[in-house]
Amino acid sequence: MSRYQKARRTEARARIAIESPSGGGKTWSAILLALGLSMDPERVLLIDTERGSASLYDDLPLRQGFDETFYTVQIQPPYTVEKYMKELQDAERSELFDVIVLDSITHCWDGQGGLLEEKDRSSDKNSFTAWRSVSKKHNQFVEALLNSPCHIVCTMRMKDEVVLEEDARGKKTPKKIGMKSIQRPGMEYEFTLVLDLDRDSHEARASKDRTGLFDELTVYTPEAISLQTGKRISEWLAGAKPEELNTKTANQSRQGDQETKQKPREEPPRPSRGAEQGGASESPATARRERPRTVASPFNDRQVKTAGVLGSQLVQIADLVAGLGDGGNETVAKFLAEMELDGVRAASTFLTEEEGRELIGRLTDQIPPSEPAEETDPLDDLLAEGTEKAA
């Protein structure tokens, strides 16, 4: 038997890094990506160094239509490479997981007990010798990631910088952008795909891409990471071509847009979501749990929250609330009450685009109609002007 084999992508496993400055949505995006890769939340493990932050999204799989959620295990400080490798190896030996998320690998480099701190604590006064020990451990960590039989998704923090950008109204506004990942220089070489998240729009752009799925010049338009992103990567690993996957995704998007256009904006009042389908009446909260959720709510209990990802809908809602003042706030509060959401709950709850349009409709209906200008006959104006002069 020949030791030479034809290259087969179907035997590959994903090695993906997601990086952004604070607030970019690394954890959220990594979970969605992992769910798309596996399509089984119980086959996803998240190794958490962010003090349990991933558990805040325990219902994220449920809102994507799954019946279960993912697993987590926490690493407590000090964040040594040895702890990372132990959790990784234990998960692999269990054979329970297809996808392992490490959130984040910044801590083992530049965190408490990380490699940089270990180098600084070294008693060896020879800097070269001290770095040699650190490099050896880091290389072992990289090898553990690359040799894993599971898909690996890593998040990395980024050093950020505030720049002034001109918005659509020509006004200079500050924006925080990521400049450089907080990990050992060159770490990006080890991944199949490196996605950089925009802090404000949460759109993902590939700074490294071996898949061809994220080529903005040909097949990809930047968008937020979703369940579909992970599914496309999984299909690519199974042998599909990038142009086929992106064409299919574009067709699905166009079909969804057409269906949206065919639906009237205003709907008759509904006593309950269950009654819509002719079934028994059920509470809005129950109905919400039973269908996939794809868009995060931008609301708190009083006004629109800028952390939401409704895109153009969010901007429109914000403008309407600002223009209506207290009336707009009351409409949002009433809308949330109908959804059985309180302020804290609403900040992490999903809304569909249809529900966003419903709220926009309610806010728009509150705008008082402008009184039409009174039409006058030009001859009457001349007569009136002549009368005034005669007087």
C-alpha positions in Angstrom: 0.0 0.0 0.0 1.4 3.4 -1.0 2.2 5.9 1.7 1.0 8.6 -0.6 -2.7 9.6 -0.3 -4.9 12.0 -2.2 -5.7 15.1 -0.2 -9.1 14.9 1.3 -10.7 17.9 3.0 -13.4 15.7 4.5 -10.8 14.5 7.1 -10.0 18.0 8.3 -11.2 19.7 11.4 -11.9 23.4 11.8 -9.4 25.6 13.6 -11.1 29.0 14.0 -10.1 32.2 15.9 -12.6 35.0 16.7 -11.1 38.3 17.8 -12.4 41.7 18.7 -12.1 44.5 21.2 -14.3 44.5 24.3 -18.0 44.4 23.4 -17.5 42.9 20.0 -19.5 39.8 20.7 -16.7 37.1 20.8 -18.4 34.7 23.2 -21.8 35.1 21.6 -20.4 34.6 18.1 -18.2 31.6 19.2 -21.3 29.8 20.6 -23.3 30.4 17.5 -20.5 29.2 15.3 -20.0 26.1 17.4 -23.7 25.3 17.3 -23.6 25.6 13.5 -20.6 23.3 13.2 -22.1 20.6 15.4 -25.9 21.1 15.1 -26.1 19.4 18.5 -25.7 21.6 21.5 -24.8 18.7 23.8 -21.8 18.0 21.6 -20.4 21.4 22.3 -18.1 22.2 25.2 -17.0 25.8 26.1 -13.9 26.1 28.3 -14.5 29.3 30.1 -11.9 31.7 31.4 -14.2 34.7 31.5 -15.6 33.9 35.0 -18.7 32.2 33.8 -19.8 34.8 31.2 -20.7 32.0 28.7 -23.4 30.7 31.1 -25.3 34.0 30.6 -26.1 32.6 27.1 -27.4 29.3 28.3 -30.7 29.8 26.4 -29.0 30.8 23.2 -29.4 27.3 21.7 -33.0 27.1 22.8 -33.7 30.3 20.8 -32.1 28.8 17.8 -34.6 26.0 17.9 -32.6 23.4 19.8 -34.0 21.5 22.8 -30.8 21.4 24.9 -27.9 23.7 25.7 -24.1 23.4 25.5 -21.7 22.3 28.3 -19.2 24.5 30.0 -16.2 24.0 32.3 -14.4 26.9 34.0 -10.7 27.5 34.4 -9.9 29.6 37.5 -6.8 31.7 37.9 -3.9 31.3 37.6 -4.4 30.7 33.9 -1.6 28.4 33.2 -1.1 26.6 29.9 -1.2 23.3 31.8 -4.8 24.0 32.9 -5.9 24.7 29.3 -4.2 21.5 28.0 -5.7 19.3 30.8 -9.3 20.5 30.1 -8.7 20.0 26.4 -7.4 16.5 26.8 -10.1 15.5 29.3 -12.8 16.6 26.9 -11.1 14.7 24.0 -10.8 11.5 26.1 -14.4 11.7 27.1 -15.4 11.5 23.4 -18.6 13.5 24.3 -17.9 16.5 22.2 -17.5 17.4 18.5 -16.6 21.1 19.0 -14.5 22.7 21.8 -14.6 26.5 22.3 -11.8 28.1 24.3 -13.0 31.5 25.6 -10.5 32.9 25.7 -6.9 32.0 24.9 -5.7 35.5 25.8 -5.5 34.6 29.5 -2.9 31.9 29.1 -0.7 34.4 27.4 -1.3 37.7 29.1 -3.4 36.9 32.1 -2.8 36.0 35.8 -0.4 33.1 35.7 0.0 33.3 31.9 3.1 32.8 30.0 4.2 36.5 30.0 3.8 36.6 33.8 5.7 33.3 34.1 8.6 34.8 32.0 8.7 37.9 34.2 8.8 35.8 37.3 11.7 33.6 36.0 14.8 33.6 38.2 16.9 33.2 35.1 18.5 36.6 34.4 19.2 35.6 30.8 16.2 36.8 28.8 16.9 34.4 26.0 16.8 31.4 28.3 13.7 32.6 30.0 11.9 33.0 26.6 13.0 29.6 25.6 11.1 28.0 28.4 8.0 30.1 27.6 8.2 29.3 23.9 8.4 25.5 24.6 5.2 25.7 26.7 3.4 27.8 24.1 4.4 25.4 21.3 3.0 22.5 23.3 -0.2 24.4 23.7 -0.4 25.1 19.9 0.3 21.4 19.2 -2.6 20.4 21.5 -4.9 22.7 19.6 -3.8 21.4 16.1 -3.8 17.7 17.0 -7.3 17.7 18.6 -9.8 15.4 17.0 -12.5 18.0 17.6 -13.3 21.3 15.9 -11.6 24.1 17.8 -12.9 27.6 18.2 -10.8 30.1 20.1 -11.6 33.7 21.1 -8.9 36.3 21.5 -9.1 39.8 23.0 -7.7 42.7 21.0 -5.8 45.8 22.0 -8.1 48.6 21.0 -7.7 52.2 19.9 -10.3 55.0 19.7 -10.5 56.8 16.4 -12.8 59.5 15.0 -15.1 58.5 12.2 -17.6 60.5 10.2 -21.1 59.2 10.4 -23.9 59.4 7.8 -24.7 62.9 9.0 -21.2 64.2 8.6 -20.6 64.3 12.3 -17.3 63.1 13.8 -18.0 60.3 16.4 -15.5 58.2 18.4 -15.2 54.5 17.6 -13.2 51.8 19.3 -11.5 49.5 16.9 -9.3 46.5 17.4 -5.6 46.8 16.5 -3.9 43.6 17.5 -4.8 40.3 19.1 -3.5 39.8 22.7 -1.6 36.5 22.0 1.8 35.6 20.9 2.7 37.3 17.6 2.1 34.9 14.7 -0.6 32.9 16.5 -2.9 33.6 13.6 -0.8 31.3 11.4 -2.1 28.3 13.3 -5.8 28.7 12.3 -7.8 27.8 9.3 -9.9 30.9 9.7 -9.4 34.2 11.7 -12.5 36.4 12.0 -12.3 40.0 13.2 -15.5 41.4 14.7 -16.5 45.0 14.4 -17.3 46.3 17.9 -20.4 48.3 16.8 -21.9 46.3 13.9 -20.6 42.9 15.1 -19.9 42.1 11.4 -17.2 39.5 10.8 -14.3 40.1 8.4 -11.7 37.5 7.7 -8.1 38.6 8.3 -7.1 35.0 7.3 -9.2 32.6 5.3 -8.3 29.2 3.9 -11.9 28.3 3.2 -12.6 30.9 0.5 -16.0 31.4 2.2 -15.2 34.9 3.3 -13.6 36.5 0.3 -15.3 39.9 0.1 -14.1 40.4 -3.5 -16.1 37.5 -4.8 -18.6 35.6 -2.6 -18.9 37.3 0.8 -20.7 40.3 2.2 -19.7 41.1 5.8 -22.4 40.0 8.3 -22.7 39.0 11.9 -21.8 35.4 12.7 -24.8 33.2 12.9 -25.8 29.6 13.1 -25.7 29.6 9.3 -22.0 30.6 9.4 -21.0 27.4 11.3 -23.2 25.3 9.0 -21.5 26.7 5.9 -18.0 26.0 7.3 -19.1 22.4 8.2 -20.4 21.8 4.7 -17.2 23.2 3.3 -15.2 20.8 5.4 -17.4 18.0 4.0 -16.3 18.9 0.5 -18.6 21.6 -0.8 -17.2 24.5 -2.9 -17.3 28.1 -1.5 -19.2 29.5 -4.5 -21.9 26.8 -4.1 -22.4 27.5 -0.4 -22.5 31.3 -0.7 -24.8 31.2 -3.7 -27.2 29.0 -1.7 -27.0 31.4 1.2 -27.7 34.4 -1.0 -30.7 32.6 -2.6 -32.1 31.9 0.9 -31.6 35.5 1.8 -33.4 36.8 -1.3 -36.2 34.3 -0.8 -36.6 35.5 2.8 -36.7 39.2 1.6 -39.4 38.4 -1.0 -41.5 36.6 1.6 -41.1 39.6 3.9 -42.2 42.0 1.2 -45.3 40.0 0.5 -46.4 40.2 4.1 -48.5 43.3 5.1 -46.9 45.4 7.8 -50.1 45.8 9.8 -51.9 42.8 11.2 -55.2 42.6 13.1 -54.9 42.5 16.9 -54.2 39.1 18.2 -55.4 37.8 21.6 -52.4 35.3 21.8 -49.8 33.7 19.7 -51.4 30.3 20.0 -54.8 31.6 18.8 -53.1 32.7 15.5 -52.8 29.1 14.5 -56.2 28.1 15.7 -54.9 26.2 18.7 -55.4 26.7 22.4 -54.4 30.1 23.8 -50.9 30.2 25.2 -48.8 32.8 26.8 -46.4 34.9 24.7 -43.4 33.7 26.8 -44.3 30.0 26.1 -44.7 30.6 22.3 -41.3 32.5 22.3 -39.5 29.5 23.7 -40.9 27.2 21.1 -39.5 28.9 18.0 -36.0 29.8 16.9 -34.7 33.3 17.8 -32.1 35.0 15.6 -32.0 38.7 16.6 -31.1 40.1 19.9 -33.4 42.5 21.6 -32.1 46.1 21.7 -34.4 47.2 24.5 -34.3 47.8 28.2 -37.4 48.8 30.1 -37.4 52.4 29.0 -35.7 52.9 25.7 -33.8 51.4 22.8 -30.5 49.9 23.8 -27.6 50.6 21.4 -26.0 47.2 22.0 -28.7 45.4 19.9 -28.1 43.9 16.5 -31.3 44.8 14.6 -29.3 46.9 12.2 -31.4 49.4 10.2 -34.4 48.5 12.4 -32.5 49.6 15.5 -31.6 53.0 13.9 -35.2 53.5 12.9 -36.6 52.6 16.3 -34.1 54.8 18.1 -35.0 57.8 15.9 -38.7 57.2 16.5 -38.3 56.9 20.3 -36.1 60.0 20.4 -38.7 62.0 18.4 -41.7 60.8 20.4 -40.1 61.3 23.8 -42.1 59.9 26.7 -44.8 58.6 24.3 -42.2 56.5 22.5 -40.8 55.1 25.8 -44.3 54.2 26.9 -44.9 52.3 23.7 -41.7 50.3 24.1 -42.5 49.5 27.7 -46.0 48.4 26.7 -44.6 46.3 23.9 -42.2 44.5 26.3 -45.0 44.0 28.8 -47.0 42.2 26.1 -43.9 40.0 25.5 -43.8 39.3 29.3 -40.3 40.8 29.5 -38.9 42.9 32.3 -35.9 45.3 31.9 -33.1 42.9 32.8 -34.7 40.0 30.8 -35.2 42.2 27.8 -31.6 43.1 27.5 -30.7 39.5 26.6 -33.9 38.4 24.8 -34.3 37.7 21.1 -36.8 39.4 18.8 -37.5 38.4 15.2 -37.5 40.9 12.4 -41.3 40.6 12.2 -41.5 41.8 15.8 -39.2 44.6 15.1 -41.4 45.7 12.3 -44.4 45.5 14.5 -42.9 47.8 17.1 -41.8 50.2 14.3 -45.4 50.2 13.1 -46.7 51.1 16.6 -44.3 53.9 17.0 -45.0 55.3 13.5 -48.7 55.2 14.3 -48.1 57.6 17.2 -46.6 60.3 14.9 -49.3 63.0 14.7 -50.4 63.7 11.1 -49.2 67.0 9.7 -52.0 69.4 8.8 -52.2 69.9 5.0 -51.5 73.5 3.9 -54.6 75.4 3.2 -55.0 75.9 -0.6 -55.8 79.4 -1.7 -56.7 80.9 -5.1 -54.0 83.3 -6.4 -56.8 85.7 -7.5 -58.1 85.9 -3.9 -54.6 86.8 -2.8 -54.4 89.7 -5.4 -57.8 91.0 -4.3 -56.8 90.8 -0.7 -53.6 92.7 -1.4 -55.5 95.4 -3.4 -58.0 95.8 -0.5 -55.2 96.3 2.0 -53.6 99.0 -0.2 -56.9 100.8 -0.7 -57.4 100.9 3.1 
